[in-house]
């Protein structure tokens, strides 16, 4: 498998660059979870979200990816098109 050096931004991993395995599309995973063990109780999970690292000036092409810290520690729920709330009838 191919890996890509990906920088981390924010949180305890700020400024570090780790080699992250890419998927079949060549992109790193959308979410990166880092379990941190605690002396008592379940481990704390640090959550990082994949965001674009920047865009080129001339053509506006994306330069790559970076991981941004998500302090809430929760992923957003998937929004499926068939689970929309029904609109009230007038």
Beta strands, then each sheet from edge to edge (+ up, - down):
strand 1: 3-9
strand 2: 17-21
strand 3: 31-36
strand 4: 44-52
strand 5: 65-69
sheet 1: 2+ 1- 5- 4+ 3-
end
